[in-house]
Amino acid sequence: MKRKLLCALITVLVIVCNFSAFAPASASSVKQENSDNNGFNEEKVLETRFLNMLNHNFVYDSDFENEECIVNNSVIALLDMRDKADESFISETYVKNFVYSMYGVEISDFSDINSQLPKKDGYVYIIPRGFTVYRHSIVSVSLNEDGSYTVVSDVDINGHDGAVGKATAISLFVKNASSDFGYNIISSDIHSSVSDI
């Protein structure tokens, strides 16, 4: 009799343990876990997007004040898309789309861009020159009160003449739903040291 009672008790304990092991977690703990994961993922996605944009950016400091500078510096990021038949030119369409997606600058007429340089209908002349390459690594991404983001990044600078250096960049991003990136860079300033910030 005791043996049967002991077996029945063990069976009941096993069943209770199984039910509690497979019982769903409370809704609040699942919700909290999901929100933590979503926040982390969204933050990482945003950081990756900003880093991609910065590593394709050649417009810095006062360049943002001059449409011609923006175009000529943007062409550097698009060199692999230059015209195969005449590598001195790149399609206006590529430049127009990139400049809008990257910086939010709309250019409808390229006739005043590089007006003293060679022209080809529907194309932008690529000024032959050396250029500096900037490689960023994100230090911080901060959401501002107006919905913009301030991004601080460390920058490795490789000049066309072989000179190398390090700096800090402070860049401002704003949302633009019609940009291919979802954001625009509206300023990016290079500081030679942290004390310049």
ABEGO torsion letter per residue (X at the ends): XAAAAAAAAAAAAAAAAAAAAABBBBAAAAAAAAAAAAAAAAAAAAAAAAAAAAAABABBEAAAABAAAAAAAAAAAAAAABBAABAABBBAAAAAAAAAAAAGBBBABAAABGAABBBBBGBBBBBBBBBBBBBBBBABBBBBAAGBBBBBBBBBBBBAAGBBBBBBBBBBBBBBAABAAGBBBABBBBBABAAAX
